[in-house]
Amino acid sequence: MSKTSTKTKITTSPIEMTKEELDNISEFPYEPGQNVINNILNYSKALSIRKSKNLVHFEMVLN
């Protein structure tokens, strides 16, 4: 049984690529919006993780 490949992108090993070629690779063509970044940063500021005697860790959002 013969196999037909439809893959058109030829990939090379990262070992064979130069530093400039590796920097130009964009695996994620879309970037998150500023609103998303601000939400993540605000969540990380409000998150509190403490050690507990009864539990291993106690997580609480302080907002």
C-alpha positions in Angstrom: 0.0 0.0 0.0 1.5 3.3 -1.0 1.3 6.4 1.2 0.6 9.8 -0.2 2.0 12.7 1.8 0.4 16.1 1.6 2.9 17.9 3.9 4.5 20.7 1.9 6.7 22.2 4.6 10.2 20.7 4.7 11.7 20.8 8.2 15.3 20.7 9.1 16.9 19.7 12.3 17.5 22.6 14.8 21.1 21.4 14.9 21.6 22.2 11.3 20.0 25.7 11.6 21.9 28.9 12.3 21.1 31.2 15.2 19.3 33.7 12.9 17.1 31.0 11.4 16.1 29.8 14.9 15.3 33.3 15.9 13.1 33.8 12.9 10.9 30.7 13.5 7.5 31.7 14.8 5.6 28.8 16.3 3.0 31.1 17.7 1.9 33.6 15.0 -0.5 35.4 17.3 0.4 37.3 20.4 -1.9 37.8 23.4 -3.5 41.2 23.7 -2.4 43.7 26.4 -5.7 43.1 28.3 -4.8 39.3 28.6 -1.3 40.1 29.8 -2.6 42.6 32.4 -5.2 40.0 33.7 -2.4 37.4 34.1 -0.2 39.9 35.9 -3.0 41.1 38.2 -3.9 37.5 39.1 -0.3 36.7 39.9 -0.1 39.7 42.2 -3.4 38.7 44.0 -2.5 35.0 44.4 -1.2 34.0 47.8 0.2 30.5 48.5 1.0 29.7 52.1 2.2 26.7 53.9 -0.3 25.1 56.3 0.0 22.8 59.3 -3.1 20.9 58.2 -2.7 21.1 54.4 0.4 21.0 52.3 -0.3 24.4 50.7 -3.2 26.8 51.0 -4.0 28.9 47.9 -6.1 32.1 48.1 -6.9 34.9 45.7 -6.7 38.1 47.8 -9.2 40.2 45.7 
